[in-house]
Amino acid sequence: MPLTTLDNHYARLGLPFDATDDEIRRAFHDAAKRLHPDMNESKDDTDQFLRVKESFENLSDPEKRSRY
């Protein structure tokens, strides 16, 4: 079964698999500004924000990223 955007931490942040730590951080901050619950009242945006946050937590930690 192919990966979907919801299954792929890189796709959630719009990044290639060889993204640098700085690119990961920048992509998360851009997405957080756009999707944060304080800025949007949409339930879909809140859910997407939580998925983006999960992706950032996994990709910003070198140990978790290497296991992923």
PDB file of N, H, CA, C and O in Angstrom:
ATOM      1  N   MET A   1       0.842  -1.173   0.000  1.00  0.00           N
ATOM      2  CA  MET A   1       0.000   0.000   0.000  1.00  0.00           C
ATOM      3  C   MET A   1       0.893   1.244   0.000  1.00  0.00           C
ATOM      4  O   MET A   1       1.814   1.326   0.813  1.00  0.00           O
ATOM      5  N   PRO A   2       0.650   2.205  -0.881  1.00  0.00           N
ATOM      6  CA  PRO A   2       1.483   3.418  -0.943  1.00  0.00           C
ATOM      7  C   PRO A   2       1.251   4.325   0.259  1.00  0.00           C
ATOM      8  O   PRO A   2       0.174   4.337   0.856  1.00  0.00           O
ATOM      9  N   LEU A   3       2.288   5.080   0.594  1.00  0.00           N
ATOM     10  H   LEU A   3       3.162   5.070   0.109  1.00  0.00           H
ATOM     11  CA  LEU A   3       2.169   6.033   1.683  1.00  0.00           C
ATOM     12  C   LEU A   3       1.292   7.201   1.263  1.00  0.00           C
ATOM     13  O   LEU A   3       1.341   7.646   0.116  1.00  0.00           O
ATOM     14  N   THR A   4       0.503   7.686   2.181  1.00  0.00           N
ATOM     15  H   THR A   4       0.463   7.325   3.113  1.00  0.00           H
ATOM     16  CA  THR A   4      -0.278   8.892   1.932  1.00  0.00           C
ATOM     17  C   THR A   4       0.350  10.035   2.711  1.00  0.00           C
ATOM     18  O   THR A   4       1.267   9.818   3.503  1.00  0.00           O
ATOM     19  N   THR A   5      -0.127  11.226   2.497  1.00  0.00           N
ATOM     20  H   THR A   5      -0.872  11.402   1.854  1.00  0.00           H
ATOM     21  CA  THR A   5       0.387  12.390   3.212  1.00  0.00           C
ATOM     22  C   THR A   5       0.234  12.214   4.723  1.00  0.00           C
ATOM     23  O   THR A   5       1.069  12.692   5.490  1.00  0.00           O
ATOM     24  N   LEU A   6      -0.812  11.542   5.145  1.00  0.00           N
ATOM     25  H   LEU A   6      -1.491  11.154   4.521  1.00  0.00           H
ATOM     26  CA  LEU A   6      -1.027  11.353   6.571  1.00  0.00           C
ATOM     27  C   LEU A   6      -0.048  10.355   7.174  1.00  0.00           C
ATOM     28  O   LEU A   6       0.190  10.382   8.381  1.00  0.00           O
ATOM     29  N   ASP A   7       0.522   9.477   6.358  1.00  0.00           N
ATOM     30  H   ASP A   7       0.328   9.454   5.377  1.00  0.00           H
ATOM     31  CA  ASP A   7       1.423   8.451   6.849  1.00  0.00           C
ATOM     32  C   ASP A   7       2.881   8.878   6.807  1.00  0.00           C
ATOM     33  O   ASP A   7       3.724   8.239   7.437  1.00  0.00           O
ATOM     34  N   ASN A   8       3.192   9.927   6.092  1.00  0.00           N
ATOM     35  H   ASN A   8       2.508  10.446   5.580  1.00  0.00           H
ATOM     36  CA  ASN A   8       4.571  10.279   5.806  1.00  0.00           C
ATOM     37  C   ASN A   8       4.938  11.615   6.463  1.00  0.00           C
ATOM     38  O   ASN A   8       4.411  12.666   6.100  1.00  0.00           O
ATOM     39  N   HIS A   9       5.847  11.550   7.432  1.00  0.00           N
ATOM     40  H   HIS A   9       6.275  10.696   7.727  1.00  0.00           H
ATOM     41  CA  HIS A   9       6.248  12.757   8.153  1.00  0.00           C
ATOM     42  C   HIS A   9       6.838  13.812   7.222  1.00  0.00           C
ATOM     43  O   HIS A   9       6.595  15.006   7.399  1.00  0.00           O
ATOM     44  N   TYR A  10       7.600  13.380   6.245  1.00  0.00           N
ATOM     45  H   TYR A  10       7.797  12.410   6.101  1.00  0.00           H
ATOM     46  CA  TYR A  10       8.213  14.343   5.312  1.00  0.00           C
ATOM     47  C   TYR A  10       7.161  15.038   4.461  1.00  0.00           C
ATOM     48  O   TYR A  10       7.225  16.250   4.257  1.00  0.00           O
ATOM     49  N   ALA A  11       6.197  14.276   3.966  1.00  0.00           N
ATOM     50  H   ALA A  11       6.146  13.291   4.132  1.00  0.00           H
ATOM     51  CA  ALA A  11       5.151  14.855   3.120  1.00  0.00           C
ATOM     52  C   ALA A  11       4.270  15.825   3.903  1.00  0.00           C
ATOM     53  O   ALA A  11       3.825  16.836   3.360  1.00  0.00           O
ATOM     54  N   ARG A  12       4.016  15.522   5.174  1.00  0.00           N
ATOM     55  H   ARG A  12       4.377  14.700   5.615  1.00  0.00           H
ATOM     56  CA  ARG A  12       3.216  16.425   5.994  1.00  0.00           C
ATOM     57  C   ARG A  12       3.844  17.810   6.061  1.00  0.00           C
ATOM     58  O   ARG A  12       3.143  18.821   6.110  1.00  0.00           O
ATOM     59  N   LEU A  13       5.185  17.846   6.062  1.00  0.00           N
ATOM     60  H   LEU A  13       5.754  17.025   6.022  1.00  0.00           H
ATOM     61  CA  LEU A  13       5.893  19.121   6.139  1.00  0.00           C
ATOM     62  C   LEU A  13       6.309  19.628   4.762  1.00  0.00           C
ATOM     63  O   LEU A  13       6.889  20.708   4.647  1.00  0.00           O
ATOM     64  N   GLY A  14       6.016  18.856   3.719  1.00  0.00           N
ATOM     65  H   GLY A  14       5.544  17.979   3.812  1.00  0.00           H
ATOM     66  CA  GLY A  14       6.367  19.270   2.359  1.00  0.00           C
ATOM     67  C   GLY A  14       7.859  19.248   2.113  1.00  0.00           C
ATOM     68  O   GLY A  14       8.397  20.137   1.452  1.00  0.00           O
ATOM     69  N   LEU A  15       8.539  18.229   2.645  1.00  0.00           N
ATOM     70  H   LEU A  15       8.102  17.507   3.181  1.00  0.00           H
ATOM     71  CA  LEU A  15       9.996  18.148   2.571  1.00  0.00           C
ATOM     72  C   LEU A  15      10.467  16.895   1.852  1.00  0.00           C
ATOM     73  O   LEU A  15       9.768  15.882   1.843  1.00  0.00           O
ATOM     74  N   PRO A  16      11.662  16.959   1.243  1.00  0.00           N
ATOM     75  CA  PRO A  16      12.269  15.742   0.680  1.00  0.00           C
ATOM     76  C   PRO A  16      12.883  14.917   1.816  1.00  0.00           C
ATOM     77  O   PRO A  16      13.088  15.422   2.920  1.00  0.00           O
ATOM     78  N   PHE A  17      13.170  13.656   1.535  1.00  0.00           N
ATOM     79  H   PHE A  17      13.003  13.246   0.639  1.00  0.00           H
ATOM     80  CA  PHE A  17      13.729  12.767   2.566  1.00  0.00           C
ATOM     81  C   PHE A  17      15.115  13.199   3.034  1.00  0.00           C
ATOM     82  O   PHE A  17      15.540  12.812   4.123  1.00  0.00           O
ATOM     83  N   ASP A  18      15.825  13.987   2.240  1.00  0.00           N
ATOM     84  H   ASP A  18      15.480  14.301   1.355  1.00  0.00           H
ATOM     85  CA  ASP A  18      17.170  14.416   2.632  1.00  0.00           C
ATOM     86  C   ASP A  18      17.186  15.841   3.193  1.00  0.00           C
ATOM     87  O   ASP A  18      18.210  16.522   3.129  1.00  0.00           O
ATOM     88  N   ALA A  19      16.063  16.287   3.738  1.00  0.00           N
ATOM     89  H   ALA A  19      15.231  15.734   3.790  1.00  0.00           H
ATOM     90  CA  ALA A  19      15.957  17.645   4.278  1.00  0.00           C
ATOM     91  C   ALA A  19      16.909  17.834   5.458  1.00  0.00           C
ATOM     92  O   ALA A  19      17.137  16.915   6.245  1.00  0.00           O
ATOM     93  N   THR A  20      17.449  19.027   5.561  1.00  0.00           N
ATOM     94  H   THR A  20      17.264  19.773   4.921  1.00  0.00           H
ATOM     95  CA  THR A  20      18.343  19.351   6.666  1.00  0.00           C
ATOM     96  C   THR A  20      17.522  19.694   7.906  1.00  0.00           C
ATOM     97  O   THR A  20      16.315  19.919   7.821  1.00  0.00           O
ATOM     98  N   ASP A  21      18.193  19.730   9.058  1.00  0.00           N
ATOM     99  H   ASP A  21      19.174  19.547   9.126  1.00  0.00           H
ATOM    100  CA  ASP A  21      17.521  20.103  10.299  1.00  0.00           C
ATOM    101  C   ASP A  21      16.916  21.495  10.197  1.00  0.00           C
ATOM    102  O   ASP A  21      15.815  21.740  10.692  1.00  0.00           O
ATOM    103  N   ASP A  22      17.637  22.402   9.556  1.00  0.00           N
ATOM    104  H   ASP A  22      18.531  22.204   9.155  1.00  0.00           H
ATOM    105  CA  ASP A  22      17.151  23.767   9.398  1.00  0.00           C
ATOM    106  C   ASP A  22      15.898  23.807   8.514  1.00  0.00           C
ATOM    107  O   ASP A  22      14.957  24.546   8.806  1.00  0.00           O
ATOM    108  N   GLU A  23      15.883  23.026   7.452  1.00  0.00           N
ATOM    109  H   GLU A  23      16.647  22.426   7.215  1.00  0.00           H
ATOM    110  CA  GLU A  23      14.706  22.969   6.571  1.00  0.00           C
ATOM    111  C   GLU A  23      13.501  22.387   7.313  1.00  0.00           C
ATOM    112  O   GLU A  23      12.374  22.846   7.124  1.00  0.00           O
ATOM    113  N   ILE A  24      13.734  21.387   8.148  1.00  0.00           N
ATOM    114  H   ILE A  24      14.649  21.014   8.302  1.00  0.00           H
ATOM    115  CA  ILE A  24      12.658  20.776   8.933  1.00  0.00           C
ATOM    116  C   ILE A  24      12.078  21.805   9.894  1.00  0.00           C
ATOM    117  O   ILE A  24      10.859  21.945  10.000  1.00  0.00           O
ATOM    118  N   ARG A  25      12.942  22.516  10.584  1.00  0.00           N
ATOM    119  H   ARG A  25      13.932  22.402  10.498  1.00  0.00           H
ATOM    120  CA  ARG A  25      12.505  23.531  11.537  1.00  0.00           C
ATOM    121  C   ARG A  25      11.715  24.644  10.832  1.00  0.00           C
ATOM    122  O   ARG A  25      10.662  25.064  11.311  1.00  0.00           O
ATOM    123  N   ARG A  26      12.225  25.109   9.707  1.00  0.00           N
ATOM    124  H   ARG A  26      13.081  24.768   9.317  1.00  0.00           H
ATOM    125  CA  ARG A  26      11.567  26.182   8.966  1.00  0.00           C
ATOM    126  C   ARG A  26      10.192  25.731   8.446  1.00  0.00           C
ATOM    127  O   ARG A  26       9.222  26.485   8.524  1.00  0.00           O
ATOM    128  N   ALA A  27      10.111  24.514   7.921  1.00  0.00           N
ATOM    129  H   ALA A  27      10.899  23.902   7.858  1.00  0.00           H
ATOM    130  CA  ALA A  27       8.844  23.996   7.403  1.00  0.00           C
ATOM    131  C   ALA A  27       7.818  23.860   8.523  1.00  0.00           C
ATOM    132  O   ALA A  27       6.639  24.152   8.326  1.00  0.00           O
ATOM    133  N   PHE A  28       8.265  23.416   9.700  1.00  0.00           N
ATOM    134  H   PHE A  28       9.223  23.179   9.860  1.00  0.00           H
ATOM    135  CA  PHE A  28       7.340  23.297  10.820  1.00  0.00           C
ATOM    136  C   PHE A  28       6.822  24.668  11.249  1.00  0.00           C
ATOM    137  O   PHE A  28       5.623  24.838  11.468  1.00  0.00           O
ATOM    138  N   HIS A  29       7.704  25.625  11.367  1.00  0.00           N
ATOM    139  H   HIS A  29       8.679  25.486  11.189  1.00  0.00           H
ATOM    140  CA  HIS A  29       7.284  26.957  11.798  1.00  0.00           C
ATOM    141  C   HIS A  29       6.309  27.584  10.800  1.00  0.00           C
ATOM    142  O   HIS A  29       5.343  28.232  11.201  1.00  0.00           O
ATOM    143  N   ASP A  30       6.554  27.396   9.526  1.00  0.00           N
ATOM    144  H   ASP A  30       7.339  26.869   9.200  1.00  0.00           H
ATOM    145  CA  ASP A  30       5.633  27.914   8.504  1.00  0.00           C
ATOM    146  C   ASP A  30       4.256  27.261   8.629  1.00  0.00           C
ATOM    147  O   ASP A  30       3.229  27.938   8.571  1.00  0.00           O
ATOM    148  N   ALA A  31       4.249  25.936   8.801  1.00  0.00           N
ATOM    149  H   ALA A  31       5.082  25.386   8.848  1.00  0.00           H
ATOM    150  CA  ALA A  31       2.981  25.209   8.930  1.00  0.00           C
ATOM    151  C   ALA A  31       2.277  25.581  10.233  1.00  0.00           C
ATOM    152  O   ALA A  31       1.054  25.719  10.258  1.00  0.00           O
ATOM    153  N   ALA A  32       3.033  25.743  11.303  1.00  0.00           N
ATOM    154  H   ALA A  32       4.026  25.630  11.283  1.00  0.00           H
ATOM    155  CA  ALA A  32       2.437  26.084  12.592  1.00  0.00           C
ATOM    156  C   ALA A  32       1.764  27.456  12.543  1.00  0.00           C
ATOM    157  O   ALA A  32       0.680  27.640  13.097  1.00  0.00           O
ATOM    158  N   LYS A  33       2.400  28.402  11.888  1.00  0.00           N
ATOM    159  H   LYS A  33       3.280  28.253  11.438  1.00  0.00           H
ATOM    160  CA  LYS A  33       1.799  29.740  11.748  1.00  0.00           C
ATOM    161  C   LYS A  33       0.463  29.659  11.012  1.00  0.00           C
ATOM    162  O   LYS A  33      -0.491  30.364  11.341  1.00  0.00           O
ATOM    163  N   ARG A  34       0.417  28.794  10.020  1.00  0.00           N
ATOM    164  H   ARG A  34       1.191  28.221   9.753  1.00  0.00           H
ATOM    165  CA  ARG A  34      -0.759  28.670   9.162  1.00  0.00           C
ATOM    166  C   ARG A  34      -1.883  27.864   9.832  1.00  0.00           C
ATOM    167  O   ARG A  34      -3.061  28.149   9.619  1.00  0.00           O
ATOM    168  N   LEU A  35      -1.521  26.863  10.638  1.00  0.00           N
ATOM    169  H   LEU A  35      -0.564  26.631  10.811  1.00  0.00           H
ATOM    170  CA  LEU A  35      -2.507  25.902  11.129  1.00  0.00           C
ATOM    171  C   LEU A  35      -2.810  25.985  12.623  1.00  0.00           C
ATOM    172  O   LEU A  35      -3.730  25.315  13.092  1.00  0.00           O
ATOM    173  N   HIS A  36      -2.076  26.770  13.370  1.00  0.00           N
ATOM    174  H   HIS A  36      -1.329  27.314  12.989  1.00  0.00           H
ATOM    175  CA  HIS A  36      -2.210  26.781  14.829  1.00  0.00           C
ATOM    176  C   HIS A  36      -3.651  27.082  15.245  1.00  0.00           C
ATOM    177  O   HIS A  36      -4.295  27.954  14.664  1.00  0.00           O
ATOM    178  N   PRO A  37      -4.153  26.364  16.246  1.00  0.00           N
ATOM    179  CA  PRO A  37      -5.540  26.557  16.695  1.00  0.00           C
ATOM    180  C   PRO A  37      -5.852  27.986  17.150  1.00  0.00           C
ATOM    181  O   PRO A  37      -7.003  28.413  17.063  1.00  0.00           O
ATOM    182  N   ASP A  38      -4.864  28.723  17.628  1.00  0.00           N
ATOM    183  H   ASP A  38      -3.929  28.376  17.698  1.00  0.00           H
ATOM    184  CA  ASP A  38      -5.120  30.111  18.023  1.00  0.00           C
ATOM    185  C   ASP A  38      -5.383  31.002  16.814  1.00  0.00           C
ATOM    186  O   ASP A  38      -6.002  32.059  16.942  1.00  0.00           O
ATOM    187  N   MET A  39      -4.923  30.586  15.656  1.00  0.00           N
ATOM    188  H   MET A  39      -4.420  29.728  15.552  1.00  0.00           H
ATOM    189  CA  MET A  39      -5.099  31.373  14.441  1.00  0.00           C
ATOM    190  C   MET A  39      -6.270  30.886  13.593  1.00  0.00           C
ATOM    191  O   MET A  39      -6.770  31.629  12.749  1.00  0.00           O
ATOM    192  N   ASN A  40      -6.708  29.657  13.803  1.00  0.00           N
ATOM    193  H   ASN A  40      -6.301  29.053  14.489  1.00  0.00           H
ATOM    194  CA  ASN A  40      -7.781  29.047  13.006  1.00  0.00           C
ATOM    195  C   ASN A  40      -8.772  28.358  13.922  1.00  0.00           C
ATOM    196  O   ASN A  40      -8.391  27.767  14.933  1.00  0.00           O
ATOM    197  N   GLU A  41     -10.007  28.432  13.579  1.00  0.00           N
ATOM    198  H   GLU A  41     -10.317  28.912  12.759  1.00  0.00           H
ATOM    199  CA  GLU A  41     -11.033  27.745  14.357  1.00  0.00           C
ATOM    200  C   GLU A  41     -11.486  26.454  13.696  1.00  0.00           C
ATOM    201  O   GLU A  41     -12.314  25.730  14.248  1.00  0.00           O
ATOM    202  N   SER A  42     -10.956  26.168  12.535  1.00  0.00           N
ATOM    203  H   SER A  42     -10.283  26.757  12.087  1.00  0.00           H
ATOM    204  CA  SER A  42     -11.361  24.980  11.792  1.00  0.00           C
ATOM    205  C   SER A  42     -10.843  23.713  12.467  1.00  0.00           C
ATOM    206  O   SER A  42      -9.660  23.617  12.796  1.00  0.00           O
ATOM    207  N   LYS A  43     -11.718  22.757  12.667  1.00  0.00           N
ATOM    208  H   LYS A  43     -12.678  22.834  12.399  1.00  0.00           H
ATOM    209  CA  LYS A  43     -11.345  21.468  13.268  1.00  0.00           C
ATOM    210  C   LYS A  43     -10.330  20.753  12.386  1.00  0.00           C
ATOM    211  O   LYS A  43      -9.406  20.120  12.898  1.00  0.00           O
ATOM    212  N   ASP A  44     -10.489  20.843  11.068  1.00  0.00           N
ATOM    213  H   ASP A  44     -11.239  21.357  10.652  1.00  0.00           H
ATOM    214  CA  ASP A  44      -9.549  20.197  10.151  1.00  0.00           C
ATOM    215  C   ASP A  44      -8.154  20.781  10.290  1.00  0.00           C
ATOM    216  O   ASP A  44      -7.170  20.041  10.270  1.00  0.00           O
ATOM    217  N   ASP A  45      -8.050  22.104  10.432  1.00  0.00           N
ATOM    218  H   ASP A  45      -8.848  22.705  10.449  1.00  0.00           H
ATOM    219  CA  ASP A  45      -6.744  22.739  10.599  1.00  0.00           C
ATOM    220  C   ASP A  45      -6.106  22.334  11.916  1.00  0.00           C
ATOM    221  O   ASP A  45      -4.892  22.138  11.982  1.00  0.00           O
ATOM    222  N   THR A  46      -6.910  22.207  12.967  1.00  0.00           N
ATOM    223  H   THR A  46      -7.896  22.366  12.913  1.00  0.00           H
ATOM    224  CA  THR A  46      -6.383  21.784  14.263  1.00  0.00           C
ATOM    225  C   THR A  46      -5.832  20.365  14.173  1.00  0.00           C
ATOM    226  O   THR A  46      -4.747  20.086  14.683  1.00  0.00           O
ATOM    227  N   ASP A  47      -6.572  19.474  13.530  1.00  0.00           N
ATOM    228  H   ASP A  47      -7.454  19.701  13.115  1.00  0.00           H
ATOM    229  CA  ASP A  47      -6.102  18.093  13.367  1.00  0.00           C
ATOM    230  C   ASP A  47      -4.822  18.053  12.535  1.00  0.00           C
ATOM    231  O   ASP A  47      -3.891  17.312  12.850  1.00  0.00           O
ATOM    232  N   GLN A  48      -4.784  18.842  11.491  1.00  0.00           N
ATOM    233  H   GLN A  48      -5.540  19.444  11.235  1.00  0.00           H
ATOM    234  CA  GLN A  48      -3.591  18.878  10.650  1.00  0.00           C
ATOM    235  C   GLN A  48      -2.411  19.457  11.429  1.00  0.00           C
ATOM    236  O   GLN A  48      -1.283  18.989  11.274  1.00  0.00           O
ATOM    237  N   PHE A  49      -2.656  20.467  12.262  1.00  0.00           N
ATOM    238  H   PHE A  49      -3.572  20.847  12.388  1.00  0.00           H
ATOM    239  CA  PHE A  49      -1.604  21.032  13.095  1.00  0.00           C
ATOM    240  C   PHE A  49      -1.010  19.961  14.009  1.00  0.00           C
ATOM    241  O   PHE A  49       0.209  19.887  14.162  1.00  0.00           O
ATOM    242  N   LEU A  50      -1.854  19.139  14.612  1.00  0.00           N
ATOM    243  H   LEU A  50      -2.844  19.199  14.487  1.00  0.00           H
ATOM    244  CA  LEU A  50      -1.371  18.084  15.506  1.00  0.00           C
ATOM    245  C   LEU A  50      -0.534  17.057  14.751  1.00  0.00           C
ATOM    246  O   LEU A  50       0.459  16.558  15.281  1.00  0.00           O
ATOM    247  N   ARG A  51      -0.926  16.735  13.514  1.00  0.00           N
ATOM    248  H   ARG A  51      -1.733  17.141  13.084  1.00  0.00           H
ATOM    249  CA  ARG A  51      -0.134  15.795  12.708  1.00  0.00           C
ATOM    250  C   ARG A  51       1.209  16.407  12.325  1.00  0.00           C
ATOM    251  O   ARG A  51       2.231  15.720  12.340  1.00  0.00           O
ATOM    252  N   VAL A  52       1.214  17.697  11.981  1.00  0.00           N
ATOM    253  H   VAL A  52       0.384  18.255  11.968  1.00  0.00           H
ATOM    254  CA  VAL A  52       2.457  18.388  11.623  1.00  0.00           C
ATOM    255  C   VAL A  52       3.377  18.444  12.838  1.00  0.00           C
ATOM    256  O   VAL A  52       4.586  18.249  12.715  1.00  0.00           O
ATOM    257  N   LYS A  53       2.807  18.709  14.004  1.00  0.00           N
ATOM    258  H   LYS A  53       1.825  18.868  14.104  1.00  0.00           H
ATOM    259  CA  LYS A  53       3.592  18.760  15.246  1.00  0.00           C
ATOM    260  C   LYS A  53       4.228  17.394  15.529  1.00  0.00           C
ATOM    261  O   LYS A  53       5.396  17.314  15.910  1.00  0.00           O
ATOM    262  N   GLU A  54       3.459  16.334  15.343  1.00  0.00           N
ATOM    263  H   GLU A  54       2.510  16.399  15.034  1.00  0.00           H
ATOM    264  CA  GLU A  54       3.980  14.972  15.532  1.00  0.00           C
ATOM    265  C   GLU A  54       5.138  14.715  14.570  1.00  0.00           C
ATOM    266  O   GLU A  54       6.156  14.146  14.962  1.00  0.00           O
ATOM    267  N   SER A  55       4.989  15.124  13.335  1.00  0.00           N
ATOM    268  H   SER A  55       4.162  15.587  13.016  1.00  0.00           H
ATOM    269  CA  SER A  55       6.048  14.933  12.344  1.00  0.00           C
ATOM    270  C   SER A  55       7.306  15.686  12.742  1.00  0.00           C
ATOM    271  O   SER A  55       8.410  15.149  12.650  1.00  0.00           O
ATOM    272  N   PHE A  56       7.144  16.928  13.184  1.00  0.00           N
ATOM    273  H   PHE A  56       6.247  17.364  13.258  1.00  0.00           H
ATOM    274  CA  PHE A  56       8.292  17.720  13.602  1.00  0.00           C
ATOM    275  C   PHE A  56       8.994  17.062  14.784  1.00  0.00           C
ATOM    276  O   PHE A  56      10.223  16.997  14.815  1.00  0.00           O
ATOM    277  N   GLU A  57       8.232  16.576  15.753  1.00  0.00           N
ATOM    278  H   GLU A  57       7.233  16.629  15.728  1.00  0.00           H
ATOM    279  CA  GLU A  57       8.828  15.925  16.915  1.00  0.00           C
ATOM    280  C   GLU A  57       9.642  14.701  16.510  1.00  0.00           C
ATOM    281  O   GLU A  57      10.688  14.431  17.101  1.00  0.00           O
ATOM    282  N   ASN A  58       9.179  13.969  15.521  1.00  0.00           N
ATOM    283  H   ASN A  58       8.330  14.189  15.041  1.00  0.00           H
ATOM    284  CA  ASN A  58       9.900  12.781  15.070  1.00  0.00           C
ATOM    285  C   ASN A  58      11.115  13.124  14.217  1.00  0.00           C
ATOM    286  O   ASN A  58      12.167  12.498  14.353  1.00  0.00           O
ATOM    287  N   LEU A  59      10.978  14.106  13.348  1.00  0.00           N
ATOM    288  H   LEU A  59      10.124  14.615  13.238  1.00  0.00           H
ATOM    289  CA  LEU A  59      12.076  14.424  12.439  1.00  0.00           C
ATOM    290  C   LEU A  59      13.140  15.322  13.066  1.00  0.00           C
ATOM    291  O   LEU A  59      14.281  15.331  12.606  1.00  0.00           O
ATOM    292  N   SER A  60      12.794  16.066  14.091  1.00  0.00           N
ATOM    293  H   SER A  60      11.867  16.059  14.465  1.00  0.00           H
ATOM    294  CA  SER A  60      13.782  16.954  14.708  1.00  0.00           C
ATOM    295  C   SER A  60      14.663  16.231  15.713  1.00  0.00           C
ATOM    296  O   SER A  60      15.706  16.756  16.103  1.00  0.00           O
ATOM    297  N   ASP A  61      14.272  15.054  16.135  1.00  0.00           N
ATOM    298  H   ASP A  61      13.424  14.627  15.819  1.00  0.00           H
ATOM    299  CA  ASP A  61      15.076  14.247  17.048  1.00  0.00           C
ATOM    300  C   ASP A  61      15.912  13.278  16.211  1.00  0.00           C
ATOM    301  O   ASP A  61      15.352  12.412  15.540  1.00  0.00           O
ATOM    302  N   PRO A  62      17.246  13.408  16.237  1.00  0.00           N
ATOM    303  CA  PRO A  62      18.093  12.565  15.375  1.00  0.00           C
ATOM    304  C   PRO A  62      17.871  11.057  15.568  1.00  0.00           C
ATOM    305  O   PRO A  62      17.904  10.297  14.600  1.00  0.00           O
ATOM    306  N   GLU A  63      17.649  10.631  16.800  1.00  0.00           N
ATOM    307  H   GLU A  63      17.622  11.248  17.586  1.00  0.00           H
ATOM    308  CA  GLU A  63      17.445   9.195  17.049  1.00  0.00           C
ATOM    309  C   GLU A  63      16.122   8.712  16.461  1.00  0.00           C
ATOM    310  O   GLU A  63      16.075   7.674  15.801  1.00  0.00           O
ATOM    311  N   LYS A  64      15.049   9.466  16.699  1.00  0.00           N
ATOM    312  H   LYS A  64      15.087  10.310  17.235  1.00  0.00           H
ATOM    313  CA  LYS A  64      13.749   9.096  16.146  1.00  0.00           C
ATOM    314  C   LYS A  64      13.772   9.150  14.621  1.00  0.00           C
ATOM    315  O   LYS A  64      13.189   8.295  13.954  1.00  0.00           O
ATOM    316  N   ARG A  65      14.448  10.157  14.076  1.00  0.00           N
ATOM    317  H   ARG A  65      14.922  10.851  14.618  1.00  0.00           H
ATOM    318  CA  ARG A  65      14.518  10.302  12.612  1.00  0.00           C
ATOM    319  C   ARG A  65      15.254   9.119  11.988  1.00  0.00           C
ATOM    320  O   ARG A  65      14.834   8.618  10.945  1.00  0.00           O
ATOM    321  N   SER A  66      16.329   8.669  12.597  1.00  0.00           N
ATOM    322  H   SER A  66      16.670   9.076  13.444  1.00  0.00           H
ATOM    323  CA  SER A  66      17.091   7.544  12.034  1.00  0.00           C
ATOM    324  C   SER A  66      16.265   6.248  12.105  1.00  0.00           C
ATOM    325  O   SER A  66      16.360   5.405  11.213  1.00  0.00           O
ATOM    326  N   ARG A  67      15.462   6.091  13.156  1.00  0.00           N
ATOM    327  H   ARG A  67      15.385   6.775  13.881  1.00  0.00           H
ATOM    328  CA  ARG A  67      14.599   4.900  13.243  1.00  0.00           C
ATOM    329  C   ARG A  67      13.480   4.970  12.225  1.00  0.00           C
ATOM    330  O   ARG A  67      13.057   3.942  11.695  1.00  0.00           O
ATOM    331  N   TYR A  68      12.992   6.174  11.944  1.00  0.00           N
ATOM    332  H   TYR A  68      13.335   7.009  12.375  1.00  0.00           H
ATOM    333  CA  TYR A  68      11.906   6.360  10.986  1.00  0.00           C
ATOM    334  C   TYR A  68      12.392   6.082   9.594  1.00  0.00           C
ATOM    335  O   TYR A  68      11.621   6.185   8.639  1.00  0.00           O
TER     336      TYR A  68
END
